[in-house]
Amino acid sequence: MANSPTHSDSPPTATTGWSTLHRHHIGIDLGGTMIKYAVVDTAEGTLTTPLLQLPTPVPVTPPAVAEAFGTLIHQLSSRPHAPHPGASVGVALPAIIRRGIACSAANIDEAWIDLDVERFLTDRLDRPVHVLNDADAAGLAEARYGAGQGDAGRPVTGTVLVITLGTGIGSALFVDGKLVPNLELGHLELGGVKAETQASAVARERENLDWPAYAGRLQQYLAHLEFLFSPDLIIVGGGISARHEDFLPHLCLDTPIVPAQLRNTAGVIGAARHAYLAAPIRE
């Protein structure tokens, strides 16, 4: 078995600690239309099952989602490389999460707001559940296993900023490997309007912008972030990152900027990583 991680985002360990022995966790990424899920080897950041999907229930209420989660956990538990029955589950939610409580709800039912999601899902699923914001989950995966590894195969030190370009703009910030949670940088205002209304992937499609014109929007936005945070690396994700050669070369920043690597698996991998880090030591 591979050695347990020793960098700053590792949980405390004991000589025969349960968390060091059980590195497989279920990761779930709740989206507005689809739920993505898989079993993840958190030592390697790889999937031990295919990336699976099922439709998000409508309406996206907590009880309906809990029922869907129960179904997929039962399904995964019967597969090879299934996690230990006591292994915690990681869930990425489109919400601001503070100490397990949802403080917002994007494309999900407002019944999630003010709900202690970790307690609710732990009780419903009869196993430990740990939740985090979906952009934070994707960032956690990229920083630990993806583009944040750098050329030497070790996590980039200093400040790493992960930006996802999609319907809006998601963001995750890491300082020496530690996540600064719930950083909603898509809501920064540029020219009196929210940045994500001008520089998201959907904004490019809506306004039929060519790549140089879109890169100009991103240049203004990312240069502002560069001034605010002085990052050592910027990682650009979201589906549009598959076309990074069409717009990244048009940018002129002092900070190195690279495309994300994990694509649509990032949220699932990051959720499982969060579950691993949050899992208690059991001897």
Stockholm file with secondary structure:
# STOCKHOLM 1.0

chainA/1-283         MANSPTHSDSPPTATTGWSTLHRHHIGIDLGGTMIKYAVVDTAEGTLTTPLLQLPTPVPVTPPAVAEAFGTLIHQLSSRPHAPHPGASVGVALPAIIRRGIACSAANIDEAWIDLDVERFLTDRLDRPVHVLNDADAAGLAEARYGAGQGDAGRPVTGTVLVITLGTGIGSALFVDGKLVPNLELGHLELGGVKAETQASAVARERENLDWPAYAGRLQQYLAHLEFLFSPDLIIVGGGISARHEDFLPHLCLDTPIVPAQLRNTAGVIGAARHAYLAAPIRE
#=GR chainA/1-283 SS CCCCCCSTTCCCCCTTCHHHHCCEEEEEEECSSEEEEEEEETTTTEESSCCEEEECCSSCCHHHHHHHHHHHHHHHHTSTTCCCTTCCEEEEESSCEETTEECCCSSSCGGGTTCBHHHHHHHHHTSCEEEEEHHHHHHHHHHHHSGGGTTTTSCCCSEEEEEEESSSEEEEEEETTEEECCCCGGGCEETTEETHHHHSHHHHHHTTCCHHHHHHHHHHHHHHHHHHHCCSEEEEESGGGGGHHHHGGGCCCSSCEEECSSGGGHHHHHHHHHHHHHCCCCC
#=GC SS_cons         CCCCCCSTTCCCCCTTCHHHHCCEEEEEEECSSEEEEEEEETTTTEESSCCEEEECCSSCCHHHHHHHHHHHHHHHHTSTTCCCTTCCEEEEESSCEETTEECCCSSSCGGGTTCBHHHHHHHHHTSCEEEEEHHHHHHHHHHHHSGGGTTTTSCCCSEEEEEEESSSEEEEEEETTEEECCCCGGGCEETTEETHHHHSHHHHHHTTCCHHHHHHHHHHHHHHHHHHHCCSEEEEESGGGGGHHHHGGGCCCSSCEEECSSGGGHHHHHHHHHHHHHCCCCC
//
